[in-house]
Amino acid sequence: MATLRYHAVLFDLDGTLVDSYAALTEAVNHARKTHGMGELGETRIRELVGDGIERLLQRAFERTDVPGSVRTAFESRYDEVCCAESRVLADVEVTLAKLHELRVAMAVCTNKPTVFSKKILDFLGLSRFFHAIVGPDLAGARKPDAQHLLYTLQSVARAPHEALFVGDMPIDVRAARNSGIDVAVVPTGSSSREQLVDAQPDHFLERFGDLLKIVRREAA
C-alpha cells in the first residue's frame, strides 16, 4: 500500500519533459540568417533559453529592441520544425503513465507559448496526461512570477502544499519558492548539476523516474 506525498505535479516543458533544443536552434538561426547574421551553435542556444521567446531572441540578437520581423521569422520556422525536431526525454512517458495510474493530477507550466507547447505534446503523445498546458500567454505572467504556477495549479484543483513542481533550471526553483510549492529538479536540461544544487531545490532527481519515489509515500 502507498499513500501520496503530493497529489498534484506541475512540470516545466523544455529540458524536463522534452528536448526541443534542435528545433529552437534551427528557428533562431533562421531568424538570424534572414537578418544577415551568422549561425549560433546548439550549445550556445541552450545557454539562452528558459525565460520565454522574447528573452531568447533578445539574447540571440544581443539587443532589447528586437524587431517584430525577427519574432515572425523565428515563429514561422519553429512552427515548421518544432514537432519533428523534439523528442521525449528518458523515463518521461512511463513515469507520467505511472503517476496517472496513481491518480496524481498533472499540468504543464512553461515559458514557451501555449500553442507551441500543446502542438509538441500532442505530437509526442503526452498531452493526454495533463489537465492543462499553460504558457505565459494564458497565465498573464511567466516564471519565476508566482502567478504562472498558481494559475496552472488552479487547473488541477489542488492547494500549493499538495503540489510539486518539476523543472530543470534555477528559474524553476525560484518560481516554486515564489508560489509556496515544493520543487524537484532534474539535470536533463541546460543547467549544470552545480547550478541546480546551488538553487537549493527540495528534491534533486538523478533521473526523471526517481520522481515516483518522491510522489509516493510507502506505508510502514
PEQUI-V94303 format. One record per residue. N is the residue number from 0. PHI is phi in degrees with one decimal (NA if undefined). PSI is psi in radians with two decimals (NA if undefined). NEAR is the number of other C-alpha atoms within 8 Angstrom. Layout:
# PEQUI-V94303
n & phi & psi & near
N & PHI & PSI & NEAR
N & PHI & PSI & NEAR
This chain:
# PEQUI-V94303
n & phi & psi & near
0 & NA & 2.53 & 4
1 & -140.5 & 2.48 & 7
2 & -109.8 & 2.86 & 8
3 & -97.9 & 2.30 & 8
4 & -78.2 & -0.66 & 9
5 & -125.6 & 2.32 & 11
6 & -97.2 & -0.14 & 12
7 & -142.6 & 2.49 & 12
8 & -131.5 & 2.20 & 13
9 & -105.0 & 2.51 & 14
10 & -125.3 & 2.45 & 14
11 & -69.7 & 2.91 & 15
12 & -103.4 & -1.31 & 12
13 & -66.2 & 2.23 & 11
14 & 84.8 & -0.20 & 14
15 & -110.8 & -0.95 & 15
16 & -100.0 & -0.67 & 11
17 & -134.5 & 2.77 & 11
18 & -108.5 & 1.90 & 13
19 & -121.2 & 0.40 & 12
20 & -65.0 & -0.58 & 11
21 & -64.1 & -0.71 & 10
22 & -67.1 & -0.73 & 12
23 & -63.3 & -0.72 & 11
24 & -62.3 & -0.79 & 12
25 & -60.0 & -0.78 & 11
26 & -70.6 & -0.72 & 14
27 & -62.7 & -0.78 & 11
28 & -69.4 & -0.55 & 11
29 & -62.7 & -0.79 & 11
30 & -63.8 & -0.71 & 12
31 & -65.4 & -0.76 & 13
32 & -64.9 & -0.66 & 10
33 & -69.0 & -0.22 & 8
34 & -116.4 & 0.42 & 7
35 & 73.7 & 0.45 & 6
36 & -115.6 & 2.75 & 7
37 & -78.3 & 3.00 & 7
38 & -81.7 & 2.68 & 7
39 & -110.3 & 2.54 & 8
40 & -76.3 & 2.80 & 7
41 & -61.7 & -0.61 & 9
42 & -60.4 & -0.72 & 6
43 & -67.7 & -0.72 & 8
44 & -61.0 & -0.69 & 13
45 & -57.4 & -0.59 & 9
46 & -73.7 & -0.27 & 7
47 & -99.6 & -0.22 & 9
48 & -87.8 & 2.92 & 10
49 & 124.0 & -0.40 & 8
50 & -114.3 & 0.35 & 10
51 & 96.8 & 2.93 & 11
52 & -65.5 & -0.71 & 10
53 & -58.2 & -0.84 & 8
54 & -69.2 & -0.62 & 9
55 & -58.2 & -0.83 & 12
56 & -70.2 & -0.62 & 12
57 & -61.0 & -0.74 & 12
58 & -70.7 & -0.70 & 9
59 & -68.3 & -0.51 & 9
60 & -103.4 & -0.01 & 8
61 & 52.2 & 0.82 & 6
62 & -159.1 & 2.62 & 7
63 & -88.2 & -0.42 & 5
64 & -99.2 & 1.11 & 5
65 & -69.6 & 2.20 & 10
66 & -61.5 & 2.64 & 6
67 & -60.6 & -0.49 & 6
68 & -64.9 & -0.48 & 6
69 & -67.9 & -0.85 & 12
70 & -63.6 & -0.67 & 12
71 & -61.2 & -0.77 & 8
72 & -64.5 & -0.76 & 12
73 & -61.1 & -0.91 & 12
74 & -66.4 & -0.63 & 9
75 & -65.2 & -0.73 & 8
76 & -74.0 & -0.69 & 11
77 & -63.0 & -0.67 & 12
78 & -60.3 & -0.58 & 8
79 & -75.3 & -0.61 & 7
80 & -112.9 & -0.13 & 11
81 & -61.8 & -0.55 & 13
82 & -81.4 & -0.92 & 10
83 & -63.0 & -0.50 & 5
84 & -99.8 & 0.29 & 9
85 & -118.1 & 2.60 & 13
86 & -140.6 & 2.65 & 8
87 & -74.9 & 2.33 & 10
88 & -74.8 & 2.84 & 11
89 & -57.6 & 2.42 & 6
90 & 74.7 & -0.16 & 9
91 & -66.1 & -0.93 & 11
92 & -63.4 & -0.77 & 9
93 & -67.1 & -0.62 & 7
94 & -68.5 & -0.75 & 12
95 & -61.4 & -0.69 & 9
96 & -63.2 & -0.71 & 9
97 & -69.2 & -0.67 & 9
98 & -64.0 & -0.68 & 10
99 & -62.1 & -0.72 & 10
100 & -62.8 & -0.55 & 7
101 & -80.9 & 0.00 & 6
102 & 64.5 & 0.58 & 7
103 & -78.0 & 2.26 & 11
104 & -80.6 & 2.34 & 11
105 & -131.9 & 2.59 & 13
106 & -152.4 & 2.85 & 17
107 & -111.3 & 2.30 & 13
108 & -124.0 & 1.85 & 14
109 & -133.9 & 2.59 & 17
110 & -81.3 & -0.03 & 12
111 & -78.5 & 2.49 & 10
112 & -52.8 & 2.51 & 12
113 & -57.7 & -0.72 & 13
114 & -60.8 & -0.72 & 6
115 & -72.4 & -0.71 & 10
116 & -61.5 & -0.80 & 13
117 & -66.7 & -0.70 & 10
118 & -60.5 & -0.77 & 9
119 & -66.3 & -0.81 & 11
120 & -67.9 & -0.61 & 10
121 & -61.7 & -0.84 & 10
122 & -61.7 & -0.69 & 8
123 & -84.9 & -0.04 & 10
124 & 78.2 & 0.39 & 7
125 & -103.1 & -0.27 & 10
126 & -57.6 & -0.53 & 9
127 & -61.8 & -0.32 & 6
128 & -85.2 & -0.21 & 10
129 & -112.3 & 2.40 & 11
130 & -68.5 & -0.57 & 9
131 & -156.8 & 2.70 & 10
132 & -124.9 & 1.98 & 13
133 & -122.1 & 1.96 & 13
134 & -94.0 & 3.06 & 15
135 & -63.7 & -0.44 & 15
136 & -65.6 & -0.52 & 9
137 & -84.8 & -0.70 & 7
138 & -78.9 & -0.37 & 12
139 & 76.6 & 0.24 & 8
140 & -164.4 & 2.84 & 9
141 & -127.8 & 2.65 & 14
142 & -52.1 & 2.42 & 14
143 & -91.2 & 0.22 & 11
144 & -60.0 & 2.29 & 11
145 & -58.6 & -0.54 & 11
146 & -57.6 & -0.59 & 11
147 & -65.8 & -0.88 & 16
148 & -67.1 & -0.74 & 13
149 & -67.8 & -0.61 & 10
150 & -63.4 & -0.77 & 9
151 & -64.7 & -0.68 & 16
152 & -61.2 & -0.56 & 13
153 & -58.8 & -0.53 & 8
154 & -68.5 & -0.39 & 9
155 & -104.8 & 0.03 & 12
156 & 53.7 & 0.81 & 6
157 & -129.4 & 2.76 & 10
158 & -85.7 & 2.77 & 7
159 & -53.4 & -0.67 & 11
160 & -71.0 & -0.21 & 7
161 & -95.5 & -0.02 & 10
162 & -116.5 & 2.77 & 14
163 & -130.5 & 2.41 & 13
164 & -107.7 & 2.38 & 14
165 & -119.1 & 2.17 & 14
166 & -144.0 & -3.02 & 15
167 & -131.6 & 0.18 & 16
168 & -139.3 & 2.74 & 13
169 & -56.8 & -0.55 & 10
170 & -60.9 & -0.53 & 9
171 & -70.0 & -0.64 & 15
172 & -65.9 & -0.76 & 15
173 & -63.1 & -0.70 & 10
174 & -62.7 & -0.74 & 13
175 & -66.2 & -0.76 & 15
176 & -61.2 & -0.74 & 10
177 & -64.5 & -0.39 & 10
178 & -101.9 & -0.12 & 12
179 & 73.2 & 0.51 & 8
180 & -115.9 & 2.42 & 12
181 & -63.9 & 2.70 & 12
182 & -138.7 & 2.46 & 15
183 & -120.6 & 2.53 & 14
184 & -122.3 & 2.64 & 14
185 & -130.3 & 2.33 & 14
186 & -84.6 & 0.93 & 13
187 & -113.3 & 0.09 & 9
188 & -110.9 & -2.47 & 11
189 & -91.3 & -0.17 & 10
190 & -90.4 & 2.53 & 11
191 & -77.4 & 2.84 & 7
192 & -57.3 & -0.71 & 7
193 & -64.5 & -0.74 & 6
194 & -62.1 & -0.69 & 10
195 & -70.1 & -0.73 & 15
196 & -63.3 & -0.75 & 9
197 & -63.3 & -0.45 & 6
198 & -73.6 & -0.23 & 9
199 & 60.0 & 1.04 & 7
200 & -71.6 & 2.91 & 12
201 & -73.5 & -0.55 & 7
202 & -140.3 & 2.43 & 7
203 & -114.3 & 2.12 & 9
204 & -96.2 & 2.11 & 11
205 & -66.8 & -0.61 & 7
206 & -146.3 & 2.80 & 9
207 & -59.0 & -0.63 & 11
208 & -62.8 & -0.35 & 8
209 & -65.7 & -0.23 & 9
210 & -57.4 & -0.61 & 10
211 & -61.0 & -0.65 & 10
212 & -65.6 & -0.54 & 7
213 & -79.4 & -0.74 & 8
214 & -69.6 & -0.66 & 10
215 & -87.3 & 2.49 & 11
216 & -122.3 & 1.94 & 10
217 & -72.5 & 2.36 & 7
218 & -70.8 & 2.55 & 6
219 & -69.9 & NA & 2
